[in-house]
Every structure is written in C-alpha cells, then in structure tokens.
Amino acid sequence: MTAPLLTLTGLHCSRGGVPVLEDVSLTLHPGEAVVVRGPNGSGKTTLLRTIAGLQPATQGGMVRDGDSIAYLPHANGVKGTLSVAENLAFWAGLHGAGGVDAALDAFALGVLRNRRAQTLSAGQKRRLALARLLVTGRPFWLLDEPTDSLDEASASLFADLARAHLAAGGVALIASHADLGLDALVLDVASYWPTGAGARFGDETFL
C-alpha cells in the first residue's frame, strides 16, 4: 500500500492551556478522506490547527509532510485590494505552481477575474479561497468548514472537485457540519474529549 500522508498516534490537543482532545489516532492514505464532526466548540478547529502545525500537540505522535498540506481555515485569507485573478496568481507564485485560469473556471470565477476581492459577496470570497487549493499543487487538503457561505450549487461544485482530487491520489481532512456526499470516514471528536469535558464544550467556545 502507498505510504500514508498523515499518521496520528495517541495525539493530545489543547487550546489556551485547556485539554481539548485526547488519544486521537488516524491514518490517511492517498485517495482517502475523513470528515470531522462535532458540535460547535468541540475541538474540530483545534485538531486541524494542530495538524497544520499552527500549534503544538501536547502528547502523542504525528507524521506528515507540512509542505504537502494546503490549509483552509474559517477565514478566507484573500487580499481585498487585489483582483480575483491577482489573488490566485500570488498563491500560485508562492507555491511555484500554475493553473490560475483552470482554478478560476473550476469555481466559476472567470467572469469575476478582474473584480477586486473586497467587492465580492461572502460566497464568492469563499469560492476564491477554495480555488486557492487548486493552485498550490499540494495533495493534502486540510479544510475547516469549506462550504460556509456557499449556495447549494457551489457546495455541489466543491464536492465534485474534492472527489476528483481524491481520485487523483490526494487526501482530504474536512471539518464540516454539511453532508458533502463524499465517500469518507467520519471522525467524531466527541469520542476524544477528556473525561468530564462534555459539559464544558456546550458554550460554543471557538475550539
């Protein structure tokens, strides 16, 4: 079998010094996807941030190549004063990749290519952020609620592109409340809460 792009072994995560998740173990091979589920404030974002390398694990092991990861958080990360095409060209240049026109077409942004990002609707900005995934050339998509602000047609478009990414040997770890229609393992973070943490995570804290 092809070597995994992610291996978690007994991973423990915390946020602000508060234990959030304990003993998470997971392996992702090329072509596989995992959808991370759980109520608001339950640790989904903390897990993704830890895998992305934005915060350290407090215990356990993690094997992944950070240069293989394209991370999309809640924030879109677009530059408002740049056009749609300029935003993608910046990211393509940063990663030494290309395909700006293909990415624009894939997310139905071609007609908006010369519009400044600050003039876009919330859904259009999210599509621009998702299009960035296609110009990174990276096989590991790490996505936090990727369909936020998307209408049904755009969410379906993303799901189709995610399936194509997996079919080409990519992997995806996606925190989402939505049914994306992907053939994916479901990881319920509630199964990894520290003992007695259930009541603490009912306050919608951004974790």
C-alpha positions as CSV (number, residue, x, y, z in Angstrom):
1,M,0.0,0.0,0.0
2,T,1.1,3.6,-0.7
3,A,2.7,5.4,2.3
4,P,0.2,7.4,4.3
5,L,0.2,11.2,4.0
6,L,-0.9,11.5,7.7
7,T,-0.5,9.3,10.7
8,L,-1.7,10.4,14.2
9,T,-0.9,8.2,17.1
10,G,-2.4,9.0,20.5
11,L,-2.5,12.7,19.7
12,H,-3.5,15.1,22.5
13,C,-4.5,18.7,21.7
14,S,-5.2,21.7,23.9
15,R,-6.2,25.3,23.4
16,G,-5.2,28.1,25.7
17,G,-3.8,25.5,28.1
18,V,-7.2,23.7,28.3
19,P,-7.1,20.0,27.2
20,V,-9.5,19.6,24.3
21,L,-8.9,16.2,22.7
22,E,-7.1,13.1,23.9
23,D,-5.7,10.0,22.2
24,V,-6.7,10.7,18.6
25,S,-5.3,8.1,16.2
26,L,-5.8,8.2,12.5
27,T,-4.1,7.2,9.2
28,L,-4.8,8.8,5.8
29,H,-3.6,7.2,2.6
30,P,-3.7,8.7,-0.9
31,G,-7.3,8.7,-2.2
32,E,-8.8,8.8,1.3
33,A,-11.0,11.4,3.0
34,V,-12.0,12.0,6.6
35,V,-14.9,14.2,7.7
36,V,-14.5,15.6,11.2
37,R,-17.8,16.0,13.1
38,G,-18.8,17.5,16.4
39,P,-20.8,20.3,18.0
40,N,-19.6,23.9,18.0
41,G,-16.6,24.4,20.3
42,S,-15.9,20.7,20.5
43,G,-12.3,20.7,19.2
44,K,-12.6,20.3,15.4
45,T,-10.6,23.5,14.6
46,T,-8.1,22.7,17.3
47,L,-7.4,19.4,15.7
48,L,-7.0,20.9,12.3
49,R,-4.7,23.7,13.6
50,T,-2.5,21.1,15.3
51,I,-2.2,19.0,12.1
52,A,-1.4,22.2,10.2
53,G,1.4,22.9,12.6
54,L,0.0,26.2,13.9
55,Q,0.0,24.9,17.4
56,P,1.9,22.0,19.1
57,A,0.4,18.7,20.2
58,T,0.6,18.2,24.0
59,Q,1.2,14.5,23.7
60,G,1.4,11.7,21.1
61,G,2.8,11.3,17.6
62,M,2.1,12.9,14.3
63,V,3.8,12.1,11.0
64,R,3.1,14.3,8.0
65,D,4.9,16.5,5.5
66,G,4.0,20.1,6.2
67,D,4.9,21.0,2.7
68,S,2.2,18.7,1.4
69,I,-0.6,20.5,3.2
70,A,-3.0,23.1,1.8
71,Y,-4.9,24.5,4.8
72,L,-8.1,26.4,4.5
73,P,-9.3,27.8,7.8
74,H,-12.5,29.7,8.6
75,A,-11.0,32.9,7.3
76,N,-10.8,33.2,3.6
77,G,-7.3,34.8,3.5
78,V,-7.9,36.9,0.4
79,K,-6.4,40.3,-0.2
80,G,-9.2,42.7,-0.8
81,T,-7.3,45.2,-2.9
82,L,-6.2,42.6,-5.4
83,S,-8.4,41.2,-8.1
84,V,-9.6,37.7,-8.1
85,A,-7.0,36.6,-10.6
86,E,-4.3,38.5,-8.8
87,N,-5.1,36.7,-5.6
88,L,-4.7,33.3,-7.2
89,A,-1.6,34.4,-9.1
90,F,0.0,35.4,-5.8
91,W,-0.6,32.0,-4.3
92,A,0.4,30.2,-7.5
93,G,3.7,32.1,-7.4
94,L,4.3,31.4,-3.8
95,H,3.9,27.6,-4.3
96,G,5.7,27.5,-7.6
97,A,2.5,26.2,-9.3
98,G,0.3,27.5,-12.1
99,G,-3.2,26.8,-13.3
100,V,-4.8,30.1,-12.4
101,D,-7.2,30.1,-15.3
102,A,-8.2,26.5,-14.6
103,A,-8.8,27.3,-11.0
104,L,-11.0,30.3,-12.0
105,D,-13.0,28.1,-14.3
106,A,-13.3,25.3,-11.8
107,F,-15.0,27.6,-9.3
108,A,-17.0,29.6,-11.8
109,L,-14.9,32.7,-11.1
110,G,-13.9,33.5,-14.7
111,V,-16.4,36.4,-15.1
112,L,-15.1,37.9,-11.8
113,R,-11.4,37.6,-12.6
114,N,-10.8,41.4,-12.7
115,R,-13.0,42.3,-9.8
116,R,-11.3,43.4,-6.6
117,A,-11.8,40.7,-3.9
118,Q,-13.2,43.3,-1.4
119,T,-16.3,43.8,-3.7
120,L,-17.2,40.1,-3.7
121,S,-20.1,38.5,-1.8
122,A,-19.4,36.2,1.1
123,G,-20.0,33.1,-1.1
124,Q,-17.8,34.5,-3.9
125,K,-14.9,35.1,-1.5
126,R,-15.3,31.5,-0.2
127,R,-15.1,30.2,-3.8
128,L,-12.0,32.3,-4.3
129,A,-10.4,30.8,-1.1
130,L,-11.3,27.3,-2.3
131,A,-9.8,28.0,-5.8
132,R,-6.5,28.6,-4.0
133,L,-6.4,24.9,-3.2
134,L,-6.1,24.2,-6.9
135,V,-3.0,26.4,-7.5
136,T,-1.0,25.1,-4.5
137,G,-0.3,21.7,-6.1
138,R,-0.5,20.2,-2.7
139,P,-2.0,16.7,-2.2
140,F,-3.3,17.1,1.4
141,W,-6.3,19.3,1.7
142,L,-7.0,20.3,5.4
143,L,-10.3,22.2,5.4
144,D,-12.3,23.9,8.1
145,E,-16.0,24.2,7.1
146,P,-15.2,24.7,3.4
147,T,-18.8,25.2,2.3
148,D,-19.6,28.0,4.7
149,S,-21.4,30.8,2.8
150,L,-21.8,28.7,-0.3
151,D,-25.1,28.2,-2.0
152,E,-26.2,24.6,-3.0
153,A,-24.8,24.8,-6.5
154,S,-21.4,26.0,-5.3
155,A,-21.3,23.4,-2.5
156,S,-22.0,20.7,-5.1
157,L,-19.2,22.1,-7.3
158,F,-16.8,21.9,-4.4
159,A,-17.8,18.3,-3.7
160,D,-17.2,17.3,-7.3
161,L,-13.8,18.9,-7.2
162,A,-13.0,17.2,-3.9
163,R,-13.9,13.8,-5.4
164,A,-11.6,14.5,-8.4
165,H,-8.8,15.4,-6.0
166,L,-9.2,12.1,-4.2
167,A,-9.4,10.1,-7.4
168,A,-6.1,11.7,-8.4
169,G,-4.5,10.4,-5.2
170,G,-5.0,13.4,-3.0
171,V,-6.3,13.2,0.6
172,A,-8.7,15.5,2.5
173,L,-9.4,16.0,6.1
174,I,-12.5,18.2,6.4
175,A,-14.3,19.6,9.4
176,S,-17.9,20.1,8.3
177,H,-21.5,20.0,9.5
178,A,-22.7,19.7,5.9
179,D,-23.3,16.4,4.1
180,L,-20.7,16.7,1.3
181,G,-21.6,13.4,-0.4
182,L,-18.1,12.1,-0.2
183,D,-17.0,8.5,0.4
184,A,-15.3,9.4,3.7
185,L,-14.6,8.1,7.2
186,V,-16.3,10.1,9.9
187,L,-14.3,11.1,12.9
188,D,-16.5,12.3,15.8
189,V,-14.3,14.5,18.1
190,A,-16.7,13.8,21.0
191,S,-15.2,10.4,21.2
192,Y,-11.8,12.0,22.1
193,W,-13.0,14.5,24.7
194,P,-11.1,14.4,28.0
195,T,-13.1,12.8,30.8
196,G,-15.8,15.2,32.1
197,A,-15.3,17.6,29.3
198,G,-18.7,17.2,27.7
199,A,-20.4,19.9,29.8
200,R,-17.5,22.3,29.2
201,F,-17.9,22.2,25.5
202,G,-21.5,23.3,25.4
203,D,-20.6,27.0,25.5
204,E,-19.9,27.5,21.7
205,T,-16.2,28.4,22.5
206,F,-14.2,28.6,19.3
207,L,-12.0,25.5,19.6
